[in-house]
Amino acid sequence: MSNQEGKIGFDNELYLKLQTKNILDRIKKFNNKLYLEFGGKIFDDLHAARVLPGFDPNIKTKLLMKLKDRAEIIFCISANDIEKNRVRADLELSYDNEMLRIIDNLRALGLYVSSIVITLYKGQLGATRFAQKLKNRGEKVYFHNYTKGYPSEVDIIVSDEGYGANPYIETTRPLVVVTAPGPSSGKLATCLSQMYHDYKHGVKAGYAKFETFPVWNLPLKHPVNIAYEAATADLKDVNLIDPYHFNAYGILTVNYNRDIEVFPVLKNILRKITGKEIYKSPTDMGVNMVASAITDDALVKEAAQKEIVRRYYRTECEYKKGQATFDTVERVKYLMAELDLSPDFLPVVPAAKKASKDCGYPVVALQLANGQIVYGKNKKIISASGAVVLNALRTLAGLGDDFDIISDDILLPIVKLRTDILHNSSGVLNLDDVLTALAISSTNNEKAAKTLKAITLLRGCEAHSTYMLSQAEEQTLKRLGINISCQPVFLNGNLFVT
């Protein structure tokens, strides 16, 4: 297996060109008014960046910037998610706070976020309070209720009792991007509700869907599509051949089960609103051009296989912590078996396990871009994560085993602070502590300064830990761009992971 770090398998500029054109063509098709259901992550699409080497994780934002003068953005958030304080797992942010973060970031770029819709609303107290907070800040907030008659009674759904019962959101631009902080937030219902109102006002608007995964024109069992299934194993998403597209055109395309299952209902709703058939298949609705920008399929396949193995370890760890079900674990194992992938597929996995067995300490192994593997052990005063990053930076800076980088005058006061004042019983410095100490040392230590400059070279490196890292250390490794996986083992047998 080759070492792929630093190699490019995806052309961002080509993708932007093709994707922009496809969306503009779809706007023209619907008389210059399109509601575009915008799935996935607008910022920080790290999954896509991992399975498509070279993919810009913020490319969707750049796409919106290209459409800036034509587009406005509506955000949807489910009242149920607000009430349950649903959290986005990768950032540990609640959906309501994640939505506010994204809106702030989009507006900082000059993009127009016009409205916020609280969907599935039935008087939930948390949602009511959140809406008032938004209104106090000058935001336009709308409540959409459960759609009466959904999913089977189309005559009621497409009536003043159904979509007509929702307030009409005034929009002013040809492209209305309807997005959300996560799945099941009511984006589709919002688009259809708006179309219903538009048609009543004489505006013949259209609908389309923008999802990166699954990739409709890659093979069903392509590792990129299987990696999507692994990423959504908890949602029980399954990729399928789109039977409606094959029946209509005789062409094999890929979609996922929920879109295929709901298509007959959606098709009838769209026909009832518009008076005609506008789509023959779920694939027809999409505008995704990702496959056309893949420049090295072999590299992309390998990257996706690695991501599936990482998902396996992540799911195993979540199961150990009580955050995932046994069925989810088994689902990811099945997906690995489909591609004949071993848990040791990542070279850092057997390397970390062997090093830990040899030394008797928990270990984190990290593979550099040149294939060299460096190690960090969880002993003395620095955690394994802190040690491996420091060792990697020393190696990248050409300092080898030179340990004269961070002096005890800096490290020991931090240890004293953690043990004597903050009452941290372990007294072990974590990765954030080590990076802070390195940054301080770099002001008057040339070796430390040289070491710190190498930190950008860690992006894209693979690492594996023989124990479950703390949430703080795992997040820091991810912010450094390191792809981290962990054995489902508690450190020192402890049940509590900080």
Secondary structure, DSSP 8 states (H G I E B T S, - for coil): ----TT---B-HHHHHHHHHHHHHHHHHHTTT-EEEEE-S-SS--HHHHHHSTT--TTHHHHHHHHTTTTEEEEEEEEHHHHHHT-EETTTTEEHHHHHHHHHHHHHHTT--EEEEEEES-S--HHHHHHHHHHHHTT--EEE----TTTTT-HHHHTSTTTGGGS------SSEEEEE-SSSSSSHHHHHHHHHHHHHHTT---EEEEE--SS-TTS-TT-HHHHHHHHHTGGGT--EEE-HHHHHHHS---EEEHHHHHHHHHHHHHHHHHHSS---SSHHHHB---GGGGBS-HHHHHHHHHHHHHHHHHHHHHHHHTTSS-HHHHHHHHHHHHHTT--TT-STHHHHHHHHHHHHSS-EEEEE-TTS-EEEEESBTTB-HHHHHHHHHHHHHTT-TT--TTS-HHHHHHHHHIIIIIS--SS--B-HHHHHHHHHHHTTT-HHHHHHHHGGGGGTT-EEEESS---HHHHHHHHHTT-EEEE-S--GGG-S---
